[in-house]
Amino acid sequence: MSARPAASLARFQDAFARALVAGTAPEEAAVAGLVAQPAFAVYRNTVMKGCVDALQANFPAVAKLVGEEWFRAAAAQFAARERPKEPSLLAYGNSFPSFLAGFPPAGELGYLADVARLDRLWTQAHAAADAPAIGREALAVADPGALGAAVLHPHPAARWAWFGDAPVYTIWRRNREELPDDGELPWQGEGVLLTRPDDTVRWIAIGDPARRFLDACSRSLPLGIALEAALEADPDTNLVRLMNTLVDAGAFARLSLSPEEPSA
């Protein structure tokens, strides 16, 4: 196929996709002819419904929180702006949290975009690469004198976040797990760690010291520096308990002891 037919086909496909999702008047004559057909509206409605259904499946905590009618109306507006870019609809909605952050009807729900971000982190943890998670024994067999220079590498499925201004994790968990409403929430910052040490995504609450520790580990900083980062957040942090909690949750895939001995 020559470059010219390929370019023409690409223009046709792009114009068709824009007309399909956004409903805009196509410039391409061939597409305009298709859009004029009654069946096109049926097809477009089917595609849009598929996009909205995918968003509802990918953001269940958000949908539960705001109600199905509100959610699907917002999802339809998002779908009209952004069509799926990958064959798998599991990845659809990467920018949905940002969309909600600027969505006027969500203006009084300042935490809604962060709840959506947690739903997205769940999907990322679910779809991440498989890898075994290390246990406490990996730390126990290491030379105590060398641990300060060692590096803990986060598990491919590990995701974490800290929300300093609102109890986003509790709001997300109540809706994700469909827990009963226990009344007024203390309006304080919260953190969460999502992991998938086996085949199931799990989550636990974490404090700011754990978040800073994980951030340092994600940058491949030595364990000693990562622990210092945790202490900067809270000098009273029990470092042994913090590390055991994260290791038990499946947050790490390996421990690098030195450049010559890459992992344990």
Buried (B, 14 or more C-beta within 10 A) or exposed (E): EEEEEEEEEEBBEEBBBBBBBBEEEBEBEEBEEBBEEEEBEEEBEEBBEBBBEBBBBBBBBBBBBBEEEBBBEBBBEBBBEBBBEEEEBBBBBBEBBEBBBEBEEBEEBEBBBBBBBBBBBBBBBBEBEEBEBBEEEBBEEBEEEEBEBBBBBBBBBBBBBBBEEBBBBBBBBBBBEEEEEEEEEEEEBBBBBBBBBEEEBBBBEBBBBBBBBBBBBBEEBBBEBBBBBBBEBBEEBEBEEBBEBBBBBBBBBBBBBEEEEEEB
